[in-house]
C-alpha cells in the first residue's frame, strides 16, 4: 500500500526529470571524462566517512567540497550497524541503497560505472557521480534510526545526544 504510493509519487517526479536531463546540454555527448568530472577517489571517500567535510585538515581534491563532501561520523555508523540486529527485510533495502550510493559516487573509480555509462543513457546525463552519496545519506539515516530501535530505552535517549554532540564538535 504505502510503498506503491511512494513509487507512484516518485515516478510522477522522475519521468519529467529524466526527459529534461536527456534533452539538456549534458545529454549531447560531451564524453566520459566530462561526465566523470566529480568522481570521488576511494581514499577520499573513506576519509569522508570519518572526517567532516568542513574540517580544516581535509579538502577533497576531486571537486568542490560542497558537492563531493559528506560526513556520517562514527556514532551514526555504529547506530546503522546496530540495525543489522533487526529483521533482514527491514534493513536490507536501506543497506543496499547506501552501498549503491557509495559505489556510484566513485564514478570513474568504480569498475562497473563505464558499463553503466555506455548502456544506460541516464548515466551519460549525470556529470557529478559524487552526488549519488545522497542515496547513502538517506539509507544510512534510516539504518541509524532502525539501529536506535534495537537499543534499550536508556540507549535510545543517549545515542542521539552523542550523535548531535559529534556533529556539533565538528
Secondary structure, DSSP 8 states (H G I E B T S, - for coil): -HHHHHHHHHHHHHHHHHHHHHHSGGGG---HHHHTTT---HHHHHHHHHS-TT-TT---SSS-HHHH-----HHHHHHHHHGGGS-HHHHHHHHHHHHHHHHHHTGGGSTTHHHHHHH-GGGGG-S-GGGGHHHHHHHHHHHHHHHHHTS-HHHHHHHHHHHHHHHHH-
